[in-house]
């Protein structure tokens, strides 16, 4: 588990230094931006479900990779994800977009998590 913790720390460090680029808004770019935001939200939900335990209903419990609920430092008081956590995930998503594999990751997430 030390190598897993080290890998997670390295991924966190890499993603913190990536800032997604923003383009000027035109009708076409706004449509693409809206599509990208929708894909990001899908990616965010997939990653959140994969990493942290979640309870979607009173009877259905989905264990996450880490086997615990999302830590309080990554959540607001009302249970929503914090801005820091969202920007970290956005950085990771930016890396996937730059590599051109964000669509593949989203499809794999739909196959295995939903």
Secondary structure, DSSP 8 states (H G I E B T S, - for coil): -HHHHHHHHHHHHHHHT---------HHHHHHHHHHHHHHHHHHHHHHHHHS-EESSSS-EE--SSSS---GGGB-TTSSB-HHHHHHHHHHHHHHHHHT-HHHHHHHHHHHH-
